[in-house]
Amino acid sequence: MSDRAEHRRSFQAERHDELVTRVRRLIEAGRADGSIPPGPPATALAAGLLAAIEGAVIALAGHPEHDEEIAERVARGLAGVPR
């Protein structure tokens, strides 16, 4: 693997870690104020939420009229937050 490809891969991993951290903090804040119920560790839930949303949106390629609603449903379902 070239240095350039390795750098790009490292950058993408850092961005992913930053996003997981941001989502983890939102989950922790929601749990603190009672809007998100207790459950799996916040870091695990954040990583799972991001992976599930990404998978749903990829599966819906070509149907952008539905991706936002389905992404929200995935996130609410995993977080245990009713509509």
PDB file of N, CA, C and O in Angstrom:
ATOM      1  N   MET A   1       0.852  -1.168   0.000  1.00  0.00           N
ATOM      2  CA  MET A   1       0.000   0.000   0.000  1.00  0.00           C
ATOM      3  C   MET A   1       0.902   1.236   0.000  1.00  0.00           C
ATOM      4  O   MET A   1       1.888   1.302   0.734  1.00  0.00           O
ATOM      5  N   SER A   2       0.550   2.198  -0.824  1.00  0.00           N
ATOM      6  CA  SER A   2       1.368   3.409  -0.916  1.00  0.00           C
ATOM      7  C   SER A   2       1.196   4.270   0.323  1.00  0.00           C
ATOM      8  O   SER A   2       0.225   4.123   1.065  1.00  0.00           O
ATOM      9  N   ASP A   3       2.149   5.171   0.541  1.00  0.00           N
ATOM     10  CA  ASP A   3       2.053   6.092   1.670  1.00  0.00           C
ATOM     11  C   ASP A   3       0.800   6.946   1.563  1.00  0.00           C
ATOM     12  O   ASP A   3       0.146   7.235   2.564  1.00  0.00           O
ATOM     13  N   ARG A   4       0.473   7.348   0.339  1.00  0.00           N
ATOM     14  CA  ARG A   4      -0.715   8.185   0.127  1.00  0.00           C
ATOM     15  C   ARG A   4      -1.994   7.431   0.506  1.00  0.00           C
ATOM     16  O   ARG A   4      -2.868   7.979   1.178  1.00  0.00           O
ATOM     17  N   ALA A   5      -2.096   6.180   0.074  1.00  0.00           N
ATOM     18  CA  ALA A   5      -3.272   5.367   0.410  1.00  0.00           C
ATOM     19  C   ALA A   5      -3.347   5.128   1.914  1.00  0.00           C
ATOM     20  O   ALA A   5      -4.427   5.176   2.502  1.00  0.00           O
ATOM     21  N   GLU A   6      -2.208   4.873   2.529  1.00  0.00           N
ATOM     22  CA  GLU A   6      -2.165   4.673   3.978  1.00  0.00           C
ATOM     23  C   GLU A   6      -2.602   5.934   4.716  1.00  0.00           C
ATOM     24  O   GLU A   6      -3.340   5.853   5.699  1.00  0.00           O
ATOM     25  N   HIS A   7      -2.156   7.084   4.254  1.00  0.00           N
ATOM     26  CA  HIS A   7      -2.548   8.362   4.865  1.00  0.00           C
ATOM     27  C   HIS A   7      -4.054   8.569   4.742  1.00  0.00           C
ATOM     28  O   HIS A   7      -4.711   8.975   5.700  1.00  0.00           O
ATOM     29  N   ARG A   8      -4.594   8.291   3.571  1.00  0.00           N
ATOM     30  CA  ARG A   8      -6.033   8.462   3.345  1.00  0.00           C
ATOM     31  C   ARG A   8      -6.822   7.525   4.261  1.00  0.00           C
ATOM     32  O   ARG A   8      -7.825   7.923   4.852  1.00  0.00           O
ATOM     33  N   ARG A   9      -6.363   6.288   4.371  1.00  0.00           N
ATOM     34  CA  ARG A   9      -7.032   5.313   5.235  1.00  0.00           C
ATOM     35  C   ARG A   9      -6.975   5.769   6.697  1.00  0.00           C
ATOM     36  O   ARG A   9      -7.962   5.654   7.424  1.00  0.00           O
ATOM     37  N   SER A  10      -5.832   6.280   7.121  1.00  0.00           N
ATOM     38  CA  SER A  10      -5.670   6.778   8.480  1.00  0.00           C
ATOM     39  C   SER A  10      -6.592   7.968   8.738  1.00  0.00           C
ATOM     40  O   SER A  10      -7.218   8.063   9.794  1.00  0.00           O
ATOM     41  N   PHE A  11      -6.670   8.869   7.766  1.00  0.00           N
ATOM     42  CA  PHE A  11      -7.545  10.039   7.894  1.00  0.00           C
ATOM     43  C   PHE A  11      -9.001   9.609   8.026  1.00  0.00           C
ATOM     44  O   PHE A  11      -9.729  10.138   8.865  1.00  0.00           O
ATOM     45  N   GLN A  12      -9.428   8.658   7.206  1.00  0.00           N
ATOM     46  CA  GLN A  12     -10.806   8.180   7.262  1.00  0.00           C
ATOM     47  C   GLN A  12     -11.099   7.522   8.604  1.00  0.00           C
ATOM     48  O   GLN A  12     -12.186   7.704   9.151  1.00  0.00           O
ATOM     49  N   ALA A  13     -10.156   6.766   9.142  1.00  0.00           N
ATOM     50  CA  ALA A  13     -10.340   6.134  10.446  1.00  0.00           C
ATOM     51  C   ALA A  13     -10.460   7.183  11.543  1.00  0.00           C
ATOM     52  O   ALA A  13     -11.278   7.043  12.452  1.00  0.00           O
ATOM     53  N   GLU A  14      -9.655   8.226  11.462  1.00  0.00           N
ATOM     54  CA  GLU A  14      -9.735   9.311  12.449  1.00  0.00           C
ATOM     55  C   GLU A  14     -11.085  10.010  12.374  1.00  0.00           C
ATOM     56  O   GLU A  14     -11.690  10.297  13.407  1.00  0.00           O
ATOM     57  N   ARG A  15     -11.561  10.285  11.172  1.00  0.00           N
ATOM     58  CA  ARG A  15     -12.868  10.949  11.001  1.00  0.00           C
ATOM     59  C   ARG A  15     -13.976  10.067  11.562  1.00  0.00           C
ATOM     60  O   ARG A  15     -14.900  10.566  12.204  1.00  0.00           O
ATOM     61  N   HIS A  16     -13.889   8.747  11.323  1.00  0.00           N
ATOM     62  CA  HIS A  16     -14.893   7.827  11.846  1.00  0.00           C
ATOM     63  C   HIS A  16     -14.877   7.848  13.367  1.00  0.00           C
ATOM     64  O   HIS A  16     -15.931   7.897  14.002  1.00  0.00           O
ATOM     65  N   ASP A  17     -13.692   7.812  13.951  1.00  0.00           N
ATOM     66  CA  ASP A  17     -13.572   7.843  15.407  1.00  0.00           C
ATOM     67  C   ASP A  17     -14.153   9.136  15.972  1.00  0.00           C
ATOM     68  O   ASP A  17     -14.817   9.120  17.009  1.00  0.00           O
ATOM     69  N   GLU A  18     -13.905  10.255  15.291  1.00  0.00           N
ATOM     70  CA  GLU A  18     -14.463  11.543  15.729  1.00  0.00           C
ATOM     71  C   GLU A  18     -15.993  11.513  15.685  1.00  0.00           C
ATOM     72  O   GLU A  18     -16.655  12.020  16.591  1.00  0.00           O
ATOM     73  N   LEU A  19     -16.545  10.923  14.635  1.00  0.00           N
ATOM     74  CA  LEU A  19     -17.995  10.844  14.507  1.00  0.00           C
ATOM     75  C   LEU A  19     -18.592   9.948  15.588  1.00  0.00           C
ATOM     76  O   LEU A  19     -19.620  10.287  16.175  1.00  0.00           O
ATOM     77  N   VAL A  20     -17.961   8.816  15.853  1.00  0.00           N
ATOM     78  CA  VAL A  20     -18.433   7.932  16.928  1.00  0.00           C
ATOM     79  C   VAL A  20     -18.405   8.687  18.255  1.00  0.00           C
ATOM     80  O   VAL A  20     -19.334   8.566  19.053  1.00  0.00           O
ATOM     81  N   THR A  21     -17.364   9.454  18.497  1.00  0.00           N
ATOM     82  CA  THR A  21     -17.263  10.234  19.738  1.00  0.00           C
ATOM     83  C   THR A  21     -18.392  11.251  19.836  1.00  0.00           C
ATOM     84  O   THR A  21     -19.003  11.401  20.894  1.00  0.00           O
ATOM     85  N   ARG A  22     -18.670  11.948  18.743  1.00  0.00           N
ATOM     86  CA  ARG A  22     -19.762  12.942  18.752  1.00  0.00           C
ATOM     87  C   ARG A  22     -21.100  12.286  19.051  1.00  0.00           C
ATOM     88  O   ARG A  22     -21.878  12.794  19.858  1.00  0.00           O
ATOM     89  N   VAL A  23     -21.372  11.153  18.398  1.00  0.00           N
ATOM     90  CA  VAL A  23     -22.639  10.455  18.614  1.00  0.00           C
ATOM     91  C   VAL A  23     -22.693   9.894  20.035  1.00  0.00           C
ATOM     92  O   VAL A  23     -23.746   9.928  20.672  1.00  0.00           O
ATOM     93  N   ARG A  24     -21.568   9.379  20.536  1.00  0.00           N
ATOM     94  CA  ARG A  24     -21.521   8.875  21.918  1.00  0.00           C
ATOM     95  C   ARG A  24     -21.901   9.974  22.899  1.00  0.00           C
ATOM     96  O   ARG A  24     -22.672   9.744  23.831  1.00  0.00           O
ATOM     97  N   ARG A  25     -21.360  11.166  22.688  1.00  0.00           N
ATOM     98  CA  ARG A  25     -21.677  12.287  23.585  1.00  0.00           C
ATOM     99  C   ARG A  25     -23.159  12.648  23.531  1.00  0.00           C
ATOM    100  O   ARG A  25     -23.762  12.967  24.555  1.00  0.00           O
ATOM    101  N   LEU A  26     -23.742  12.595  22.339  1.00  0.00           N
ATOM    102  CA  LEU A  26     -25.178  12.873  22.218  1.00  0.00           C
ATOM    103  C   LEU A  26     -25.994  11.812  22.950  1.00  0.00           C
ATOM    104  O   LEU A  26     -26.983  12.131  23.610  1.00  0.00           O
ATOM    105  N   ILE A  27     -25.585  10.563  22.833  1.00  0.00           N
ATOM    106  CA  ILE A  27     -26.275   9.477  23.536  1.00  0.00           C
ATOM    107  C   ILE A  27     -26.163   9.684  25.041  1.00  0.00           C
ATOM    108  O   ILE A  27     -27.154   9.554  25.759  1.00  0.00           O
ATOM    109  N   GLU A  28     -24.968  10.002  25.522  1.00  0.00           N
ATOM    110  CA  GLU A  28     -24.778  10.229  26.962  1.00  0.00           C
ATOM    111  C   GLU A  28     -25.623  11.402  27.451  1.00  0.00           C
ATOM    112  O   GLU A  28     -26.198  11.338  28.537  1.00  0.00           O
ATOM    113  N   ALA A  29     -25.701  12.462  26.668  1.00  0.00           N
ATOM    114  CA  ALA A  29     -26.523  13.618  27.049  1.00  0.00           C
ATOM    115  C   ALA A  29     -27.995  13.224  27.076  1.00  0.00           C
ATOM    116  O   ALA A  29     -28.731  13.619  27.980  1.00  0.00           O
ATOM    117  N   GLY A  30     -28.421  12.448  26.087  1.00  0.00           N
ATOM    118  CA  GLY A  30     -29.814  11.994  26.057  1.00  0.00           C
ATOM    119  C   GLY A  30     -30.140  11.075  27.222  1.00  0.00           C
ATOM    120  O   GLY A  30     -31.242  11.126  27.768  1.00  0.00           O
ATOM    121  N   ARG A  31     -29.201  10.249  27.599  1.00  0.00           N
ATOM    122  CA  ARG A  31     -29.427   9.383  28.759  1.00  0.00           C
ATOM    123  C   ARG A  31     -29.465  10.206  30.041  1.00  0.00           C
ATOM    124  O   ARG A  31     -30.245   9.917  30.949  1.00  0.00           O
ATOM    125  N   ALA A  32     -28.628  11.222  30.110  1.00  0.00           N
ATOM    126  CA  ALA A  32     -28.597  12.071  31.311  1.00  0.00           C
ATOM    127  C   ALA A  32     -29.899  12.831  31.489  1.00  0.00           C
ATOM    128  O   ALA A  32     -30.345  13.036  32.619  1.00  0.00           O
ATOM    129  N   ASP A  33     -30.521  13.255  30.384  1.00  0.00           N
ATOM    130  CA  ASP A  33     -31.775  14.013  30.520  1.00  0.00           C
ATOM    131  C   ASP A  33     -33.013  13.121  30.417  1.00  0.00           C
ATOM    132  O   ASP A  33     -34.140  13.610  30.494  1.00  0.00           O
ATOM    133  N   GLY A  34     -32.805  11.820  30.244  1.00  0.00           N
ATOM    134  CA  GLY A  34     -33.910  10.871  30.234  1.00  0.00           C
ATOM    135  C   GLY A  34     -34.575  10.676  28.876  1.00  0.00           C
ATOM    136  O   GLY A  34     -35.538   9.915  28.780  1.00  0.00           O
ATOM    137  N   SER A  35     -34.097  11.332  27.830  1.00  0.00           N
ATOM    138  CA  SER A  35     -34.733  11.185  26.523  1.00  0.00           C
ATOM    139  C   SER A  35     -34.284   9.917  25.788  1.00  0.00           C
ATOM    140  O   SER A  35     -34.941   9.485  24.841  1.00  0.00           O
ATOM    141  N   ILE A  36     -33.169   9.322  26.221  1.00  0.00           N
ATOM    142  CA  ILE A  36     -32.699   8.042  25.684  1.00  0.00           C
ATOM    143  C   ILE A  36     -32.584   7.085  26.861  1.00  0.00           C
ATOM    144  O   ILE A  36     -31.904   7.385  27.841  1.00  0.00           O
ATOM    145  N   PRO A  37     -33.243   5.936  26.771  1.00  0.00           N
ATOM    146  CA  PRO A  37     -33.212   4.994  27.897  1.00  0.00           C
ATOM    147  C   PRO A  37     -31.851   4.316  28.037  1.00  0.00           C
ATOM    148  O   PRO A  37     -31.052   4.314  27.100  1.00  0.00           O
ATOM    149  N   PRO A  38     -31.590   3.733  29.227  1.00  0.00           N
ATOM    150  CA  PRO A  38     -30.348   2.982  29.425  1.00  0.00           C
ATOM    151  C   PRO A  38     -30.279   1.825  28.436  1.00  0.00           C
ATOM    152  O   PRO A  38     -31.299   1.368  27.920  1.00  0.00           O
ATOM    153  N   GLY A  39     -29.074   1.366  28.184  1.00  0.00           N
ATOM    154  CA  GLY A  39     -28.896   0.251  27.261  1.00  0.00           C
ATOM    155  C   GLY A  39     -27.431  -0.073  27.130  1.00  0.00           C
ATOM    156  O   GLY A  39     -26.659   0.087  28.076  1.00  0.00           O
ATOM    157  N   PRO A  40     -27.047  -0.531  25.953  1.00  0.00           N
ATOM    158  CA  PRO A  40     -25.641  -0.882  25.734  1.00  0.00           C
ATOM    159  C   PRO A  40     -24.742   0.327  25.981  1.00  0.00           C
ATOM    160  O   PRO A  40     -25.211   1.465  25.977  1.00  0.00           O
ATOM    161  N   PRO A  41     -23.450   0.081  26.195  1.00  0.00           N
ATOM    162  CA  PRO A  41     -22.529   1.203  26.378  1.00  0.00           C
ATOM    163  C   PRO A  41     -22.671   2.205  25.235  1.00  0.00           C
ATOM    164  O   PRO A  41     -22.877   1.823  24.083  1.00  0.00           O
ATOM    165  N   ALA A  42     -22.559   3.487  25.567  1.00  0.00           N
ATOM    166  CA  ALA A  42     -22.788   4.547  24.586  1.00  0.00           C
ATOM    167  C   ALA A  42     -21.862   4.443  23.376  1.00  0.00           C
ATOM    168  O   ALA A  42     -22.283   4.726  22.254  1.00  0.00           O
ATOM    169  N   THR A  43     -20.622   4.047  23.584  1.00  0.00           N
ATOM    170  CA  THR A  43     -19.698   3.927  22.453  1.00  0.00           C
ATOM    171  C   THR A  43     -20.138   2.812  21.507  1.00  0.00           C
ATOM    172  O   THR A  43     -20.105   2.982  20.289  1.00  0.00           O
ATOM    173  N   ALA A  44     -20.543   1.689  22.057  1.00  0.00           N
ATOM    174  CA  ALA A  44     -21.018   0.578  21.227  1.00  0.00           C
ATOM    175  C   ALA A  44     -22.289   0.967  20.485  1.00  0.00           C
ATOM    176  O   ALA A  44     -22.442   0.654  19.305  1.00  0.00           O
ATOM    177  N   LEU A  45     -23.195   1.644  21.167  1.00  0.00           N
ATOM    178  CA  LEU A  45     -24.431   2.076  20.537  1.00  0.00           C
ATOM    179  C   LEU A  45     -24.149   3.083  19.424  1.00  0.00           C
ATOM    180  O   LEU A  45     -24.757   3.014  18.356  1.00  0.00           O
ATOM    181  N   ALA A  46     -23.236   4.008  19.667  1.00  0.00           N
ATOM    182  CA  ALA A  46     -22.881   4.998  18.648  1.00  0.00           C
ATOM    183  C   ALA A  46     -22.317   4.325  17.401  1.00  0.00           C
ATOM    184  O   ALA A  46     -22.719   4.649  16.283  1.00  0.00           O
ATOM    185  N   ALA A  47     -21.395   3.397  17.586  1.00  0.00           N
ATOM    186  CA  ALA A  47     -20.807   2.697  16.435  1.00  0.00           C
ATOM    187  C   ALA A  47     -21.868   1.888  15.699  1.00  0.00           C
ATOM    188  O   ALA A  47     -21.891   1.867  14.468  1.00  0.00           O
ATOM    189  N   GLY A  48     -22.735   1.228  16.438  1.00  0.00           N
ATOM    190  CA  GLY A  48     -23.805   0.446  15.817  1.00  0.00           C
ATOM    191  C   GLY A  48     -24.798   1.313  15.061  1.00  0.00           C
ATOM    192  O   GLY A  48     -25.240   0.959  13.967  1.00  0.00           O
ATOM    193  N   LEU A  49     -25.146   2.451  15.652  1.00  0.00           N
ATOM    194  CA  LEU A  49     -26.060   3.384  14.976  1.00  0.00           C
ATOM    195  C   LEU A  49     -25.480   3.852  13.655  1.00  0.00           C
ATOM    196  O   LEU A  49     -26.161   3.832  12.630  1.00  0.00           O
ATOM    197  N   LEU A  50     -24.231   4.270  13.677  1.00  0.00           N
ATOM    198  CA  LEU A  50     -23.608   4.765  12.451  1.00  0.00           C
ATOM    199  C   LEU A  50     -23.534   3.677  11.387  1.00  0.00           C
ATOM    200  O   LEU A  50     -23.802   3.939  10.214  1.00  0.00           O
ATOM    201  N   ALA A  51     -23.173   2.465  11.782  1.00  0.00           N
ATOM    202  CA  ALA A  51     -23.079   1.363  10.820  1.00  0.00           C
ATOM    203  C   ALA A  51     -24.453   1.022  10.247  1.00  0.00           C
ATOM    204  O   ALA A  51     -24.582   0.782   9.047  1.00  0.00           O
ATOM    205  N   ALA A  52     -25.470   0.999  11.094  1.00  0.00           N
ATOM    206  CA  ALA A  52     -26.819   0.659  10.637  1.00  0.00           C
ATOM    207  C   ALA A  52     -27.378   1.738   9.709  1.00  0.00           C
ATOM    208  O   ALA A  52     -28.002   1.426   8.695  1.00  0.00           O
ATOM    209  N   ILE A  53     -27.156   2.998  10.055  1.00  0.00           N
ATOM    210  CA  ILE A  53     -27.631   4.080   9.190  1.00  0.00           C
ATOM    211  C   ILE A  53     -26.909   4.025   7.847  1.00  0.00           C
ATOM    212  O   ILE A  53     -27.538   4.154   6.796  1.00  0.00           O
ATOM    213  N   GLU A  54     -25.601   3.834   7.879  1.00  0.00           N
ATOM    214  CA  GLU A  54     -24.843   3.757   6.630  1.00  0.00           C
ATOM    215  C   GLU A  54     -25.343   2.600   5.763  1.00  0.00           C
ATOM    216  O   GLU A  54     -25.530   2.758   4.557  1.00  0.00           O
ATOM    217  N   GLY A  55     -25.554   1.456   6.374  1.00  0.00           N
ATOM    218  CA  GLY A  55     -26.051   0.307   5.624  1.00  0.00           C
ATOM    219  C   GLY A  55     -27.421   0.550   5.027  1.00  0.00           C
ATOM    220  O   GLY A  55     -27.675   0.181   3.880  1.00  0.00           O
ATOM    221  N   ALA A  56     -28.309   1.170   5.795  1.00  0.00           N
ATOM    222  CA  ALA A  56     -29.655   1.453   5.290  1.00  0.00           C
ATOM    223  C   ALA A  56     -29.611   2.424   4.119  1.00  0.00           C
ATOM    224  O   ALA A  56     -30.288   2.218   3.112  1.00  0.00           O
ATOM    225  N   VAL A  57     -28.826   3.465   4.245  1.00  0.00           N
ATOM    226  CA  VAL A  57     -28.747   4.465   3.179  1.00  0.00           C
ATOM    227  C   VAL A  57     -28.116   3.860   1.917  1.00  0.00           C
ATOM    228  O   VAL A  57     -28.554   4.158   0.805  1.00  0.00           O
ATOM    229  N   ILE A  58     -27.102   3.021   2.079  1.00  0.00           N
ATOM    230  CA  ILE A  58     -26.501   2.359   0.917  1.00  0.00           C
ATOM    231  C   ILE A  58     -27.524   1.448   0.240  1.00  0.00           C
ATOM    232  O   ILE A  58     -27.616   1.417  -0.987  1.00  0.00           O
ATOM    233  N   ALA A  59     -28.283   0.715   1.033  1.00  0.00           N
ATOM    234  CA  ALA A  59     -29.292  -0.191   0.473  1.00  0.00           C
ATOM    235  C   ALA A  59     -30.382   0.565  -0.270  1.00  0.00           C
ATOM    236  O   ALA A  59     -31.021   0.015  -1.167  1.00  0.00           O
ATOM    237  N   LEU A  60     -30.597   1.824   0.098  1.00  0.00           N
ATOM    238  CA  LEU A  60     -31.643   2.627  -0.538  1.00  0.00           C
ATOM    239  C   LEU A  60     -31.134   3.467  -1.698  1.00  0.00           C
ATOM    240  O   LEU A  60     -31.836   4.364  -2.164  1.00  0.00           O
ATOM    241  N   ALA A  61     -29.941   3.195  -2.164  1.00  0.00           N
ATOM    242  CA  ALA A  61     -29.391   3.957  -3.298  1.00  0.00           C
ATOM    243  C   ALA A  61     -30.410   3.963  -4.426  1.00  0.00           C
ATOM    244  O   ALA A  61     -30.962   2.925  -4.790  1.00  0.00           O
ATOM    245  N   GLY A  62     -30.645   5.134  -4.964  1.00  0.00           N
ATOM    246  CA  GLY A  62     -31.622   5.268  -6.034  1.00  0.00           C
ATOM    247  C   GLY A  62     -33.019   5.594  -5.535  1.00  0.00           C
ATOM    248  O   GLY A  62     -33.929   5.808  -6.336  1.00  0.00           O
ATOM    249  N   HIS A  63     -33.199   5.634  -4.226  1.00  0.00           N
ATOM    250  CA  HIS A  63     -34.498   5.979  -3.636  1.00  0.00           C
ATOM    251  C   HIS A  63     -34.314   7.043  -2.557  1.00  0.00           C
ATOM    252  O   HIS A  63     -34.668   6.818  -1.400  1.00  0.00           O
ATOM    253  N   PRO A  64     -33.769   8.189  -2.924  1.00  0.00           N
ATOM    254  CA  PRO A  64     -33.452   9.216  -1.926  1.00  0.00           C
ATOM    255  C   PRO A  64     -34.686   9.770  -1.207  1.00  0.00           C
ATOM    256  O   PRO A  64     -34.563  10.378  -0.143  1.00  0.00           O
ATOM    257  N   GLU A  65     -35.854   9.564  -1.776  1.00  0.00           N
ATOM    258  CA  GLU A  65     -37.065  10.074  -1.122  1.00  0.00           C
ATOM    259  C   GLU A  65     -37.381   9.342   0.174  1.00  0.00           C
ATOM    260  O   GLU A  65     -38.200   9.811   0.964  1.00  0.00           O
ATOM    261  N   HIS A  66     -36.738   8.191   0.405  1.00  0.00           N
ATOM    262  CA  HIS A  66     -37.018   7.404   1.602  1.00  0.00           C
ATOM    263  C   HIS A  66     -35.860   7.347   2.591  1.00  0.00           C
ATOM    264  O   HIS A  66     -36.058   6.964   3.744  1.00  0.00           O
ATOM    265  N   ASP A  67     -34.654   7.720   2.165  1.00  0.00           N
ATOM    266  CA  ASP A  67     -33.481   7.464   3.006  1.00  0.00           C
ATOM    267  C   ASP A  67     -33.509   8.216   4.328  1.00  0.00           C
ATOM    268  O   ASP A  67     -33.094   7.659   5.344  1.00  0.00           O
ATOM    269  N   GLU A  68     -33.974   9.444   4.358  1.00  0.00           N
ATOM    270  CA  GLU A  68     -33.977  10.208   5.603  1.00  0.00           C
ATOM    271  C   GLU A  68     -34.921   9.601   6.633  1.00  0.00           C
ATOM    272  O   GLU A  68     -34.560   9.465   7.802  1.00  0.00           O
ATOM    273  N   GLU A  69     -36.128   9.237   6.207  1.00  0.00           N
ATOM    274  CA  GLU A  69     -37.087   8.646   7.145  1.00  0.00           C
ATOM    275  C   GLU A  69     -36.595   7.298   7.664  1.00  0.00           C
ATOM    276  O   GLU A  69     -36.722   7.005   8.853  1.00  0.00           O
ATOM    277  N   ILE A  70     -36.043   6.492   6.790  1.00  0.00           N
ATOM    278  CA  ILE A  70     -35.560   5.181   7.226  1.00  0.00           C
ATOM    279  C   ILE A  70     -34.354   5.319   8.141  1.00  0.00           C
ATOM    280  O   ILE A  70     -34.243   4.581   9.120  1.00  0.00           O
ATOM    281  N   ALA A  71     -33.447   6.248   7.849  1.00  0.00           N
ATOM    282  CA  ALA A  71     -32.307   6.486   8.734  1.00  0.00           C
ATOM    283  C   ALA A  71     -32.793   6.903  10.121  1.00  0.00           C
ATOM    284  O   ALA A  71     -32.255   6.450  11.132  1.00  0.00           O
ATOM    285  N   GLU A  72     -33.807   7.764  10.169  1.00  0.00           N
ATOM    286  CA  GLU A  72     -34.358   8.178  11.470  1.00  0.00           C
ATOM    287  C   GLU A  72     -34.971   6.994  12.204  1.00  0.00           C
ATOM    288  O   GLU A  72     -34.776   6.842  13.410  1.00  0.00           O
ATOM    289  N   ARG A  73     -35.699   6.168  11.494  1.00  0.00           N
ATOM    290  CA  ARG A  73     -36.321   5.000  12.137  1.00  0.00           C
ATOM    291  C   ARG A  73     -35.269   4.038  12.678  1.00  0.00           C
ATOM    292  O   ARG A  73     -35.422   3.486  13.767  1.00  0.00           O
ATOM    293  N   VAL A  74     -34.201   3.841  11.910  1.00  0.00           N
ATOM    294  CA  VAL A  74     -33.104   2.978  12.369  1.00  0.00           C
ATOM    295  C   VAL A  74     -32.514   3.545  13.650  1.00  0.00           C
ATOM    296  O   VAL A  74     -32.340   2.820  14.630  1.00  0.00           O
ATOM    297  N   ALA A  75     -32.206   4.833  13.649  1.00  0.00           N
ATOM    298  CA  ALA A  75     -31.593   5.459  14.819  1.00  0.00           C
ATOM    299  C   ALA A  75     -32.505   5.414  16.021  1.00  0.00           C
ATOM    300  O   ALA A  75     -32.066   5.075  17.119  1.00  0.00           O
ATOM    301  N   ARG A  76     -33.769   5.750  15.833  1.00  0.00           N
ATOM    302  CA  ARG A  76     -34.718   5.720  16.962  1.00  0.00           C
ATOM    303  C   ARG A  76     -34.888   4.301  17.489  1.00  0.00           C
ATOM    304  O   ARG A  76     -34.956   4.094  18.701  1.00  0.00           O
ATOM    305  N   GLY A  77     -34.956   3.336  16.603  1.00  0.00           N
ATOM    306  CA  GLY A  77     -35.135   1.963  17.035  1.00  0.00           C
ATOM    307  C   GLY A  77     -33.963   1.449  17.844  1.00  0.00           C
ATOM    308  O   GLY A  77     -34.157   0.836  18.894  1.00  0.00           O
ATOM    309  N   LEU A  78     -32.758   1.686  17.378  1.00  0.00           N
ATOM    310  CA  LEU A  78     -31.584   1.226  18.104  1.00  0.00           C
ATOM    311  C   LEU A  78     -31.409   1.952  19.422  1.00  0.00           C
ATOM    312  O   LEU A  78     -30.983   1.357  20.412  1.00  0.00           O
ATOM    313  N   ALA A  79     -31.738   3.245  19.439  1.00  0.00           N
ATOM    314  CA  ALA A  79     -31.582   4.038  20.669  1.00  0.00           C
ATOM    315  C   ALA A  79     -32.742   3.809  21.640  1.00  0.00           C
ATOM    316  O   ALA A  79     -32.660   4.195  22.805  1.00  0.00           O
ATOM    317  N   GLY A  80     -33.812   3.187  21.168  1.00  0.00           N
ATOM    318  CA  GLY A  80     -34.963   2.932  22.029  1.00  0.00           C
ATOM    319  C   GLY A  80     -35.801   4.168  22.266  1.00  0.00           C
ATOM    320  O   GLY A  80     -36.410   4.317  23.326  1.00  0.00           O
ATOM    321  N   VAL A  81     -35.837   5.063  21.281  1.00  0.00           N
ATOM    322  CA  VAL A  81     -36.564   6.322  21.408  1.00  0.00           C
ATOM    323  C   VAL A  81     -37.794   6.276  20.513  1.00  0.00           C
ATOM    324  O   VAL A  81     -37.663   6.188  19.292  1.00  0.00           O
ATOM    325  N   PRO A  82     -38.989   6.336  21.100  1.00  0.00           N
ATOM    326  CA  PRO A  82     -40.192   6.337  20.259  1.00  0.00           C
ATOM    327  C   PRO A  82     -40.331   7.627  19.470  1.00  0.00           C
ATOM    328  O   PRO A  82     -39.721   8.642  19.805  1.00  0.00           O
ATOM    329  N   ARG A  83     -41.118   7.578  18.447  1.00  0.00           N
ATOM    330  CA  ARG A  83     -41.351   8.761  17.614  1.00  0.00           C
ATOM    331  C   ARG A  83     -42.193   9.769  18.314  1.00  0.00           C
ATOM    332  O   ARG A  83     -42.485  10.825  17.754  1.00  0.00           O
TER     333      ARG A  83
END
